[in-house]
Amino acid sequence: MIKGAIEEVSAQLVSGWIYSRTAPLRDALILAFSDGVCIGTGRVDRFRQDLADAGLDDGYLGFSFPISLPEHAELASVVVRLADAEALLLQRGSRVGGAGTPAGPAS
């Protein structure tokens, strides 16, 4: 199981944390997407004392890396995923949908 959170997103940066009970993620490659387009990549390489104190691995579960949003992209549509994995981290209030999914606030 993967846990984590996107804690900050701006037009230039995404940051947060990600943890897996089954595999260490230190130095794992992660990718940020907006509307299916990769807008940045980074590594899980930031030490987080709060996560170490919570007993989550060695605490090196944080990420922070630059992104480049396409013109007219919304910050609420940024998702982060591990390279070669299906698991996604969503921003609070985000929703995942496919073509034809009605727009509107997440419930």
Biopython code that builds the backbone (N, CA, C, O; Angstrom):
import numpy as np
from Bio.PDB.StructureBuilder import StructureBuilder

atoms = [
    (1, "MET", "N", (0.832, -1.171, 0.000)),
    (1, "MET", "CA", (0.000, 0.000, 0.000)),
    (1, "MET", "C", (0.884, 1.244, 0.000)),
    (1, "MET", "O", (1.904, 1.297, 0.688)),
    (2, "ILE", "N", (0.478, 2.238, -0.779)),
    (2, "ILE", "CA", (1.213, 3.495, -0.860)),
    (2, "ILE", "C", (0.395, 4.585, -0.185)),
    (2, "ILE", "O", (-0.810, 4.714, -0.404)),
    (3, "LYS", "N", (1.083, 5.368, 0.641)),
    (3, "LYS", "CA", (0.485, 6.521, 1.300)),
    (3, "LYS", "C", (1.299, 7.736, 0.923)),
    (3, "LYS", "O", (2.464, 7.614, 0.543)),
    (4, "GLY", "N", (0.702, 8.897, 1.023)),
    (4, "GLY", "CA", (1.440, 10.114, 0.760)),
    (4, "GLY", "C", (0.520, 11.295, 0.597)),
    (4, "GLY", "O", (-0.696, 11.189, 0.752)),
    (5, "ALA", "N", (1.117, 12.416, 0.286)),
    (5, "ALA", "CA", (0.343, 13.639, 0.104)),
    (5, "ALA", "C", (1.119, 14.624, -0.754)),
    (5, "ALA", "O", (2.344, 14.717, -0.676)),
    (6, "ILE", "N", (0.384, 15.347, -1.563)),
    (6, "ILE", "CA", (0.922, 16.530, -2.220)),
    (6, "ILE", "C", (0.611, 17.667, -1.263)),
    (6, "ILE", "O", (-0.555, 17.964, -1.003)),
    (7, "GLU", "N", (1.640, 18.298, -0.744)),
    (7, "GLU", "CA", (1.442, 19.323, 0.278)),
    (7, "GLU", "C", (1.550, 20.743, -0.252)),
    (7, "GLU", "O", (0.996, 21.671, 0.337)),
    (8, "GLU", "N", (2.251, 20.915, -1.350)),
    (8, "GLU", "CA", (2.400, 22.254, -1.926)),
    (8, "GLU", "C", (2.473, 22.145, -3.430)),
    (8, "GLU", "O", (3.178, 21.295, -3.974)),
    (9, "VAL", "N", (1.741, 23.012, -4.091)),
    (9, "VAL", "CA", (1.826, 23.119, -5.546)),
    (9, "VAL", "C", (1.770, 24.596, -5.897)),
    (9, "VAL", "O", (0.909, 25.336, -5.421)),
    (10, "SER", "N", (2.696, 25.002, -6.730)),
    (10, "SER", "CA", (2.655, 26.341, -7.306)),
    (10, "SER", "C", (2.896, 26.161, -8.800)),
    (10, "SER", "O", (3.073, 25.037, -9.269)),
    (11, "ALA", "N", (2.905, 27.233, -9.530)),
    (11, "ALA", "CA", (3.155, 27.137, -10.971)),
    (11, "ALA", "C", (4.577, 26.653, -11.261)),
    (11, "ALA", "O", (4.882, 26.262, -12.388)),
    (12, "GLN", "N", (5.457, 26.678, -10.238)),
    (12, "GLN", "CA", (6.856, 26.291, -10.441)),
    (12, "GLN", "C", (7.300, 25.069, -9.653)),
    (12, "GLN", "O", (8.385, 24.552, -9.916)),
    (13, "LEU", "N", (6.505, 24.577, -8.688)),
    (13, "LEU", "CA", (7.003, 23.579, -7.755)),
    (13, "LEU", "C", (5.889, 22.660, -7.264)),
    (13, "LEU", "O", (4.745, 23.083, -7.096)),
    (14, "VAL", "N", (6.242, 21.398, -7.038)),
    (14, "VAL", "CA", (5.347, 20.468, -6.349)),
    (14, "VAL", "C", (6.164, 19.791, -5.248)),
    (14, "VAL", "O", (7.322, 19.429, -5.461)),
    (15, "SER", "N", (5.558, 19.622, -4.075)),
    (15, "SER", "CA", (6.262, 18.947, -2.988)),
    (15, "SER", "C", (5.283, 18.180, -2.126)),
    (15, "SER", "O", (4.085, 18.462, -2.109)),
    (16, "GLY", "N", (5.822, 17.197, -1.405)),
    (16, "GLY", "CA", (5.010, 16.370, -0.526)),
    (16, "GLY", "C", (5.808, 15.174, -0.058)),
    (16, "GLY", "O", (7.024, 15.258, 0.110)),
    (17, "TRP", "N", (5.126, 14.060, 0.153)),
    (17, "TRP", "CA", (5.787, 12.843, 0.623)),
    (17, "TRP", "C", (5.051, 11.629, 0.089)),
    (17, "TRP", "O", (3.882, 11.703, -0.287)),
    (18, "ILE", "N", (5.774, 10.490, 0.062)),
    (18, "ILE", "CA", (5.201, 9.237, -0.409)),
    (18, "ILE", "C", (5.887, 8.082, 0.323)),
    (18, "ILE", "O", (7.098, 8.102, 0.543)),
    (19, "TYR", "N", (5.097, 7.081, 0.693)),
    (19, "TYR", "CA", (5.595, 5.958, 1.490)),
    (19, "TYR", "C", (4.954, 4.664, 1.008)),
    (19, "TYR", "O", (3.777, 4.635, 0.648)),
    (20, "SER", "N", (5.745, 3.595, 1.006)),
    (20, "SER", "CA", (5.243, 2.258, 0.692)),
    (20, "SER", "C", (5.684, 1.307, 1.793)),
    (20, "SER", "O", (6.854, 1.281, 2.175)),
    (21, "ARG", "N", (4.748, 0.534, 2.294)),
    (21, "ARG", "CA", (5.056, -0.478, 3.307)),
    (21, "ARG", "C", (5.870, -1.626, 2.718)),
    (21, "ARG", "O", (6.636, -2.276, 3.429)),
    (22, "THR", "N", (5.706, -1.871, 1.429)),
    (22, "THR", "CA", (6.296, -3.059, 0.819)),
    (22, "THR", "C", (7.645, -2.844, 0.157)),
    (22, "THR", "O", (8.362, -3.815, -0.087)),
    (23, "ALA", "N", (8.012, -1.611, -0.139)),
    (23, "ALA", "CA", (9.289, -1.373, -0.825)),
    (23, "ALA", "C", (9.837, -0.008, -0.430)),
    (23, "ALA", "O", (9.075, 0.955, -0.350)),
    (24, "PRO", "N", (11.133, 0.098, -0.183)),
    (24, "PRO", "CA", (11.705, 1.413, 0.123)),
    (24, "PRO", "C", (11.609, 2.310, -1.114)),
    (24, "PRO", "O", (11.809, 1.857, -2.241)),
    (25, "LEU", "N", (11.304, 3.571, -0.888)),
    (25, "LEU", "CA", (11.143, 4.505, -2.005)),
    (25, "LEU", "C", (12.239, 5.566, -2.070)),
    (25, "LEU", "O", (12.204, 6.449, -2.928)),
    (26, "ARG", "N", (13.211, 5.478, -1.162)),
    (26, "ARG", "CA", (14.292, 6.465, -1.183)),
    (26, "ARG", "C", (14.948, 6.479, -2.552)),
    (26, "ARG", "O", (15.335, 5.433, -3.072)),
    (27, "ASP", "N", (15.071, 7.651, -3.129)),
    (27, "ASP", "CA", (15.644, 7.906, -4.465)),
    (27, "ASP", "C", (14.775, 7.417, -5.618)),
    (27, "ASP", "O", (15.225, 7.423, -6.764)),
    (28, "ALA", "N", (13.545, 6.995, -5.344)),
    (28, "ALA", "CA", (12.651, 6.573, -6.423)),
    (28, "ALA", "C", (12.296, 7.773, -7.298)),
    (28, "ALA", "O", (12.164, 8.896, -6.811)),
    (29, "LEU", "N", (12.146, 7.520, -8.585)),
    (29, "LEU", "CA", (11.752, 8.554, -9.538)),
    (29, "LEU", "C", (10.248, 8.763, -9.461)),
    (29, "LEU", "O", (9.479, 7.802, -9.481)),
    (30, "ILE", "N", (9.829, 10.023, -9.372)),
    (30, "ILE", "CA", (8.411, 10.351, -9.398)),
    (30, "ILE", "C", (8.162, 11.381, -10.484)),
    (30, "ILE", "O", (9.049, 12.153, -10.849)),
    (31, "LEU", "N", (6.946, 11.377, -10.990)),
    (31, "LEU", "CA", (6.572, 12.245, -12.092)),
    (31, "LEU", "C", (5.324, 13.028, -11.727)),
    (31, "LEU", "O", (4.435, 12.509, -11.053)),
    (32, "ALA", "N", (5.256, 14.272, -12.169)),
    (32, "ALA", "CA", (4.072, 15.107, -11.982)),
    (32, "ALA", "C", (3.389, 15.267, -13.336)),
    (32, "ALA", "O", (4.041, 15.457, -14.362)),
    (33, "PHE", "N", (2.054, 15.185, -13.312)),
    (33, "PHE", "CA", (1.264, 15.295, -14.539)),
    (33, "PHE", "C", (0.161, 16.323, -14.364)),
    (33, "PHE", "O", (-0.368, 16.509, -13.268)),
    (34, "SER", "N", (-0.175, 16.981, -15.448)),
    (34, "SER", "CA", (-1.348, 17.845, -15.514)),
    (34, "SER", "C", (-2.059, 17.525, -16.814)),
    (34, "SER", "O", (-1.487, 17.661, -17.896)),
    (35, "ASP", "N", (-3.306, 17.099, -16.705)),
    (35, "ASP", "CA", (-4.094, 16.714, -17.878)),
    (35, "ASP", "C", (-3.371, 15.693, -18.751)),
    (35, "ASP", "O", (-3.415, 15.778, -19.978)),
    (36, "GLY", "N", (-2.706, 14.728, -18.116)),
    (36, "GLY", "CA", (-2.047, 13.647, -18.829)),
    (36, "GLY", "C", (-0.682, 13.991, -19.404)),
    (36, "GLY", "O", (-0.042, 13.138, -20.019)),
    (37, "VAL", "N", (-0.223, 15.228, -19.213)),
    (37, "VAL", "CA", (1.078, 15.666, -19.733)),
    (37, "VAL", "C", (2.065, 15.731, -18.574)),
    (37, "VAL", "O", (1.778, 16.326, -17.536)),
    (38, "CYS", "N", (3.237, 15.111, -18.762)),
    (38, "CYS", "CA", (4.270, 15.167, -17.731)),
    (38, "CYS", "C", (4.822, 16.586, -17.663)),
    (38, "CYS", "O", (5.283, 17.135, -18.664)),
    (39, "ILE", "N", (4.768, 17.174, -16.465)),
    (39, "ILE", "CA", (5.209, 18.561, -16.294)),
    (39, "ILE", "C", (6.442, 18.681, -15.399)),
    (39, "ILE", "O", (6.905, 19.787, -15.117)),
    (40, "GLY", "N", (6.972, 17.538, -14.953)),
    (40, "GLY", "CA", (8.179, 17.569, -14.138)),
    (40, "GLY", "C", (8.479, 16.209, -13.537)),
    (40, "GLY", "O", (7.596, 15.362, -13.403)),
    (41, "THR", "N", (9.741, 16.012, -13.178)),
    (41, "THR", "CA", (10.164, 14.773, -12.528)),
    (41, "THR", "C", (11.095, 15.117, -11.371)),
    (41, "THR", "O", (11.751, 16.159, -11.361)),
    (42, "GLY", "N", (11.131, 14.226, -10.412)),
    (42, "GLY", "CA", (12.007, 14.422, -9.262)),
    (42, "GLY", "C", (12.266, 13.099, -8.573)),
    (42, "GLY", "O", (11.874, 12.041, -9.066)),
    (43, "ARG", "N", (12.917, 13.164, -7.452)),
    (43, "ARG", "CA", (13.260, 11.978, -6.672)),
    (43, "ARG", "C", (12.691, 12.090, -5.263)),
    (43, "ARG", "O", (12.511, 13.187, -4.734)),
    (44, "VAL", "N", (12.419, 10.955, -4.679)),
    (44, "VAL", "CA", (12.032, 10.879, -3.271)),
    (44, "VAL", "C", (13.347, 10.901, -2.493)),
    (44, "VAL", "O", (13.984, 9.864, -2.311)),
    (45, "ASP", "N", (13.747, 12.084, -2.037)),
    (45, "ASP", "CA", (15.083, 12.206, -1.458)),
    (45, "ASP", "C", (15.179, 13.218, -0.323)),
    (45, "ASP", "O", (16.281, 13.556, 0.108)),
    (46, "ARG", "N", (14.052, 13.702, 0.162)),
    (46, "ARG", "CA", (14.070, 14.702, 1.226)),
    (46, "ARG", "C", (13.786, 14.052, 2.574)),
    (46, "ARG", "O", (12.820, 13.304, 2.725)),
    (47, "PHE", "N", (14.631, 14.344, 3.539)),
    (47, "PHE", "CA", (14.402, 13.819, 4.890)),
    (47, "PHE", "C", (13.273, 14.583, 5.546)),
    (47, "PHE", "O", (13.217, 15.811, 5.485)),
    (48, "ARG", "N", (12.369, 13.840, 6.176)),
    (48, "ARG", "CA", (11.240, 14.426, 6.910)),
    (48, "ARG", "C", (11.229, 13.866, 8.325)),
    (48, "ARG", "O", (10.890, 12.702, 8.537)),
    (49, "GLN", "N", (11.602, 14.705, 9.295)),
    (49, "GLN", "CA", (11.645, 14.267, 10.683)),
    (49, "GLN", "C", (10.276, 13.801, 11.161)),
    (49, "GLN", "O", (10.182, 12.838, 11.923)),
    (50, "ASP", "N", (9.211, 14.474, 10.722)),
    (50, "ASP", "CA", (7.871, 14.082, 11.150)),
    (50, "ASP", "C", (7.523, 12.668, 10.709)),
    (50, "ASP", "O", (6.860, 11.936, 11.444)),
    (51, "LEU", "N", (7.959, 12.281, 9.529)),
    (51, "LEU", "CA", (7.677, 10.933, 9.028)),
    (51, "LEU", "C", (8.572, 9.899, 9.707)),
    (51, "LEU", "O", (8.127, 8.785, 9.985)),
    (52, "ALA", "N", (9.826, 10.256, 9.976)),
    (52, "ALA", "CA", (10.713, 9.357, 10.724)),
    (52, "ALA", "C", (10.153, 9.130, 12.125)),
    (52, "ALA", "O", (10.145, 8.001, 12.615)),
    (53, "ASP", "N", (9.681, 10.206, 12.773)),
    (53, "ASP", "CA", (9.098, 10.090, 14.112)),
    (53, "ASP", "C", (7.835, 9.227, 14.104)),
    (53, "ASP", "O", (7.505, 8.593, 15.107)),
    (54, "ALA", "N", (7.135, 9.204, 12.979)),
    (54, "ALA", "CA", (5.923, 8.389, 12.858)),
    (54, "ALA", "C", (6.247, 6.928, 12.537)),
    (54, "ALA", "O", (5.343, 6.102, 12.417)),
    (55, "GLY", "N", (7.547, 6.610, 12.396)),
    (55, "GLY", "CA", (7.956, 5.237, 12.126)),
    (55, "GLY", "C", (7.852, 4.838, 10.670)),
    (55, "GLY", "O", (7.829, 3.651, 10.346)),
    (56, "LEU", "N", (7.789, 5.824, 9.793)),
    (56, "LEU", "CA", (7.699, 5.530, 8.369)),
    (56, "LEU", "C", (9.097, 5.467, 7.760)),
    (56, "LEU", "O", (9.702, 6.490, 7.438)),
    (57, "ASP", "N", (9.587, 4.254, 7.613)),
    (57, "ASP", "CA", (10.887, 4.000, 6.995)),
    (57, "ASP", "C", (11.968, 4.844, 7.665)),
    (57, "ASP", "O", (11.923, 5.037, 8.880)),
    (58, "ASP", "N", (12.934, 5.350, 6.907)),
    (58, "ASP", "CA", (14.036, 6.111, 7.490)),
    (58, "ASP", "C", (13.790, 7.620, 7.454)),
    (58, "ASP", "O", (14.677, 8.402, 7.796)),
    (59, "GLY", "N", (12.589, 8.028, 7.040)),
    (59, "GLY", "CA", (12.255, 9.439, 6.983)),
    (59, "GLY", "C", (12.579, 10.109, 5.663)),
    (59, "GLY", "O", (12.162, 11.245, 5.438)),
    (60, "TYR", "N", (13.311, 9.439, 4.781)),
    (60, "TYR", "CA", (13.626, 10.005, 3.466)),
    (60, "TYR", "C", (12.487, 9.684, 2.509)),
    (60, "TYR", "O", (12.619, 8.852, 1.611)),
    (61, "LEU", "N", (11.374, 10.358, 2.720)),
    (61, "LEU", "CA", (10.152, 10.096, 1.970)),
    (61, "LEU", "C", (9.615, 11.352, 1.284)),
    (61, "LEU", "O", (8.595, 11.300, 0.597)),
    (62, "GLY", "N", (10.294, 12.461, 1.469)),
    (62, "GLY", "CA", (9.823, 13.719, 0.908)),
    (62, "GLY", "C", (10.317, 13.947, -0.507)),
    (62, "GLY", "O", (11.333, 13.399, -0.935)),
    (63, "PHE", "N", (9.566, 14.773, -1.216)),
    (63, "PHE", "CA", (9.980, 15.188, -2.555)),
    (63, "PHE", "C", (9.653, 16.662, -2.735)),
    (63, "PHE", "O", (8.718, 17.185, -2.128)),
    (64, "SER", "N", (10.422, 17.309, -3.563)),
    (64, "SER", "CA", (10.196, 18.693, -3.948)),
    (64, "SER", "C", (10.966, 18.905, -5.247)),
    (64, "SER", "O", (12.185, 18.740, -5.291)),
    (65, "PHE", "N", (10.250, 19.267, -6.291)),
    (65, "PHE", "CA", (10.916, 19.450, -7.569)),
    (65, "PHE", "C", (10.158, 20.457, -8.431)),
    (65, "PHE", "O", (8.963, 20.683, -8.243)),
    (66, "PRO", "N", (10.888, 21.064, -9.393)),
    (66, "PRO", "CA", (10.266, 22.068, -10.245)),
    (66, "PRO", "C", (9.313, 21.430, -11.255)),
    (66, "PRO", "O", (9.521, 20.311, -11.725)),
    (67, "ILE", "N", (8.261, 22.187, -11.569)),
    (67, "ILE", "CA", (7.330, 21.782, -12.619)),
    (67, "ILE", "C", (7.147, 22.952, -13.572)),
    (67, "ILE", "O", (7.470, 24.095, -13.250)),
    (68, "SER", "N", (6.629, 22.646, -14.730)),
    (68, "SER", "CA", (6.328, 23.664, -15.730)),
    (68, "SER", "C", (4.926, 23.390, -16.251)),
    (68, "SER", "O", (4.718, 22.484, -17.058)),
    (69, "LEU", "N", (3.971, 24.176, -15.784)),
    (69, "LEU", "CA", (2.576, 23.964, -16.172)),
    (69, "LEU", "C", (2.326, 24.448, -17.593)),
    (69, "LEU", "O", (2.805, 25.511, -17.988)),
    (70, "PRO", "N", (1.571, 23.661, -18.363)),
    (70, "PRO", "CA", (1.169, 24.141, -19.686)),
    (70, "PRO", "C", (0.269, 25.369, -19.540)),
    (70, "PRO", "O", (-0.372, 25.552, -18.505)),
    (71, "GLU", "N", (0.223, 26.191, -20.556)),
    (71, "GLU", "CA", (-0.644, 27.364, -20.530)),
    (71, "GLU", "C", (-2.081, 26.942, -20.253)),
    (71, "GLU", "O", (-2.556, 25.960, -20.822)),
    (72, "HIS", "N", (-2.761, 27.654, -19.406)),
    (72, "HIS", "CA", (-4.163, 27.427, -19.020)),
    (72, "HIS", "C", (-4.374, 26.193, -18.152)),
    (72, "HIS", "O", (-5.520, 25.838, -17.878)),
    (73, "ALA", "N", (-3.319, 25.533, -17.713)),
    (73, "ALA", "CA", (-3.490, 24.376, -16.822)),
    (73, "ALA", "C", (-3.866, 24.869, -15.432)),
    (73, "ALA", "O", (-3.476, 25.960, -15.015)),
    (74, "GLU", "N", (-4.629, 24.045, -14.726)),
    (74, "GLU", "CA", (-5.049, 24.391, -13.376)),
    (74, "GLU", "C", (-4.188, 23.650, -12.363)),
    (74, "GLU", "O", (-3.882, 22.473, -12.549)),
    (75, "LEU", "N", (-3.800, 24.331, -11.299)),
    (75, "LEU", "CA", (-3.010, 23.690, -10.258)),
    (75, "LEU", "C", (-3.757, 22.519, -9.650)),
    (75, "LEU", "O", (-3.128, 21.551, -9.223)),
    (76, "ALA", "N", (-5.079, 22.577, -9.598)),
    (76, "ALA", "CA", (-5.869, 21.503, -8.992)),
    (76, "ALA", "C", (-5.808, 20.217, -9.802)),
    (76, "ALA", "O", (-6.254, 19.172, -9.329)),
    (77, "SER", "N", (-5.266, 20.272, -11.011)),
    (77, "SER", "CA", (-5.236, 19.068, -11.836)),
    (77, "SER", "C", (-3.892, 18.339, -11.780)),
    (77, "SER", "O", (-3.691, 17.370, -12.513)),
    (78, "VAL", "N", (-2.972, 18.786, -10.925)),
    (78, "VAL", "CA", (-1.663, 18.147, -10.837)),
    (78, "VAL", "C", (-1.764, 16.856, -10.016)),
    (78, "VAL", "O", (-2.305, 16.847, -8.910)),
    (79, "VAL", "N", (-1.227, 15.764, -10.584)),
    (79, "VAL", "CA", (-1.127, 14.493, -9.871)),
    (79, "VAL", "C", (0.327, 14.046, -9.909)),
    (79, "VAL", "O", (1.072, 14.403, -10.822)),
    (80, "VAL", "N", (0.723, 13.266, -8.919)),
    (80, "VAL", "CA", (2.087, 12.749, -8.835)),
    (80, "VAL", "C", (2.006, 11.233, -8.781)),
    (80, "VAL", "O", (1.148, 10.674, -8.097)),
    (81, "ARG", "N", (2.908, 10.563, -9.509)),
    (81, "ARG", "CA", (2.947, 9.107, -9.441)),
    (81, "ARG", "C", (4.388, 8.621, -9.496)),
    (81, "ARG", "O", (5.279, 9.292, -10.018)),
    (82, "LEU", "N", (4.582, 7.436, -8.941)),
    (82, "LEU", "CA", (5.883, 6.787, -9.036)),
    (82, "LEU", "C", (6.106, 6.333, -10.470)),
    (82, "LEU", "O", (5.170, 5.889, -11.136)),
    (83, "ALA", "N", (7.324, 6.441, -10.943)),
    (83, "ALA", "CA", (7.646, 5.913, -12.270)),
    (83, "ALA", "C", (7.378, 4.415, -12.265)),
    (83, "ALA", "O", (7.678, 3.739, -11.281)),
    (84, "ASP", "N", (6.828, 3.896, -13.329)),
    (84, "ASP", "CA", (6.547, 2.463, -13.481)),
    (84, "ASP", "C", (5.568, 1.942, -12.439)),
    (84, "ASP", "O", (5.647, 0.778, -12.047)),
    (85, "ALA", "N", (4.649, 2.784, -11.987)),
    (85, "ALA", "CA", (3.635, 2.358, -11.017)),
    (85, "ALA", "C", (2.301, 2.991, -11.380)),
    (85, "ALA", "O", (2.247, 4.004, -12.078)),
    (86, "GLU", "N", (1.243, 2.390, -10.903)),
    (86, "GLU", "CA", (-0.096, 2.898, -11.179)),
    (86, "GLU", "C", (-0.615, 3.826, -10.086)),
    (86, "GLU", "O", (-1.561, 4.578, -10.320)),
    (87, "ALA", "N", (-0.017, 3.788, -8.903)),
    (87, "ALA", "CA", (-0.519, 4.577, -7.780)),
    (87, "ALA", "C", (-0.329, 6.070, -8.033)),
    (87, "ALA", "O", (0.713, 6.495, -8.534)),
    (88, "LEU", "N", (-1.337, 6.860, -7.686)),
    (88, "LEU", "CA", (-1.308, 8.303, -7.866)),
    (88, "LEU", "C", (-1.478, 9.009, -6.536)),
    (88, "LEU", "O", (-2.163, 8.514, -5.642)),
    (89, "LEU", "N", (-0.849, 10.170, -6.411)),
    (89, "LEU", "CA", (-1.140, 11.086, -5.314)),
    (89, "LEU", "C", (-1.915, 12.250, -5.912)),
    (89, "LEU", "O", (-1.495, 12.850, -6.902)),
    (90, "LEU", "N", (-3.044, 12.559, -5.301)),
    (90, "LEU", "CA", (-3.881, 13.651, -5.770)),
    (90, "LEU", "C", (-3.830, 14.798, -4.785)),
    (90, "LEU", "O", (-3.663, 14.589, -3.583)),
    (91, "GLN", "N", (-3.972, 16.002, -5.289)),
    (91, "GLN", "CA", (-4.134, 17.136, -4.407)),
    (91, "GLN", "C", (-5.500, 17.056, -3.758)),
    (91, "GLN", "O", (-6.434, 16.500, -4.335)),
    (92, "ARG", "N", (-5.618, 17.596, -2.584)),
    (92, "ARG", "CA", (-6.919, 17.670, -1.932)),
    (92, "ARG", "C", (-7.880, 18.414, -2.856)),
    (92, "ARG", "O", (-7.558, 19.488, -3.363)),
    (93, "GLY", "N", (-9.040, 17.848, -3.066)),
    (93, "GLY", "CA", (-10.039, 18.467, -3.931)),
    (93, "GLY", "C", (-9.923, 18.067, -5.387)),
    (93, "GLY", "O", (-10.774, 18.444, -6.193)),
    (94, "SER", "N", (-8.878, 17.303, -5.752)),
    (94, "SER", "CA", (-8.723, 16.848, -7.129)),
    (94, "SER", "C", (-9.568, 15.617, -7.373)),
    (94, "SER", "O", (-10.008, 14.954, -6.434)),
    (95, "ARG", "N", (-9.786, 15.322, -8.625)),
    (95, "ARG", "CA", (-10.451, 14.084, -8.987)),
    (95, "ARG", "C", (-9.837, 13.570, -10.271)),
    (95, "ARG", "O", (-9.356, 14.350, -11.093)),
    (96, "VAL", "N", (-9.851, 12.272, -10.444)),
    (96, "VAL", "CA", (-9.319, 11.655, -11.644)),
    (96, "VAL", "C", (-10.491, 11.242, -12.495)),
    (96, "VAL", "O", (-11.451, 10.652, -12.001)),
    (97, "GLY", "N", (-10.417, 11.545, -13.760)),
    (97, "GLY", "CA", (-11.481, 11.161, -14.671)),
    (97, "GLY", "C", (-10.917, 10.971, -16.058)),
    (97, "GLY", "O", (-9.787, 11.364, -16.348)),
    (98, "GLY", "N", (-11.709, 10.371, -16.899)),
    (98, "GLY", "CA", (-11.294, 10.162, -18.277)),
    (98, "GLY", "C", (-12.047, 11.093, -19.195)),
    (98, "GLY", "O", (-12.751, 11.997, -18.745)),
    (99, "ALA", "N", (-11.895, 10.867, -20.481)),
    (99, "ALA", "CA", (-12.607, 11.665, -21.457)),
    (99, "ALA", "C", (-14.103, 11.545, -21.202)),
    (99, "ALA", "O", (-14.610, 10.454, -20.941)),
    (100, "GLY", "N", (-14.788, 12.644, -21.276)),
    (100, "GLY", "CA", (-16.226, 12.633, -21.060)),
    (100, "GLY", "C", (-16.638, 12.737, -19.608)),
    (100, "GLY", "O", (-17.831, 12.760, -19.308)),
    (101, "THR", "N", (-15.678, 12.799, -18.702)),
    (101, "THR", "CA", (-16.017, 12.948, -17.289)),
    (101, "THR", "C", (-16.508, 14.368, -17.071)),
    (101, "THR", "O", (-15.818, 15.319, -17.439)),
    (102, "PRO", "N", (-17.683, 14.534, -16.481)),
    (102, "PRO", "CA", (-18.186, 15.902, -16.277)),
    (102, "PRO", "C", (-17.279, 16.686, -15.347)),
    (102, "PRO", "O", (-16.751, 16.153, -14.370)),
    (103, "ALA", "N", (-17.111, 17.937, -15.661)),
    (103, "ALA", "CA", (-16.318, 18.816, -14.803)),
    (103, "ALA", "C", (-17.155, 19.225, -13.610)),
    (103, "ALA", "O", (-18.384, 19.235, -13.676)),
    (104, "GLY", "N", (-16.499, 19.555, -12.541)),
    (104, "GLY", "CA", (-17.227, 20.012, -11.361)),
    (104, "GLY", "C", (-16.409, 19.750, -10.133)),
    (104, "GLY", "O", (-15.355, 19.119, -10.209)),
    (105, "PRO", "N", (-16.874, 20.222, -9.005)),
    (105, "PRO", "CA", (-16.098, 20.038, -7.777)),
    (105, "PRO", "C", (-16.080, 18.591, -7.340)),
    (105, "PRO", "O", (-17.030, 17.842, -7.563)),
    (106, "ALA", "N", (-14.991, 18.218, -6.720)),
    (106, "ALA", "CA", (-14.878, 16.861, -6.174)),
    (106, "ALA", "C", (-15.784, 16.749, -4.956)),
    (106, "ALA", "O", (-15.961, 17.715, -4.213)),
    (107, "SER", "N", (-16.354, 15.571, -4.756)),
    (107, "SER", "CA", (-17.213, 15.416, -3.592)),
    (107, "SER", "C", (-16.487, 14.864, -2.411)),
    (107, "SER", "O", (-17.084, 14.678, -1.351)),
]
sb = StructureBuilder()
sb.init_structure("model")
sb.init_model(0)
sb.init_chain("A")
sb.init_seg("    ")
for serial, (resi, resn, name, xyz) in enumerate(atoms, 1):
    if name == "N":
        sb.init_residue(resn, " ", resi, " ")
    sb.init_atom(name, np.array(xyz, "f"), 0.0, 1.0, " ", f" {name:<3s}", serial, name[0])
structure = sb.get_structure()
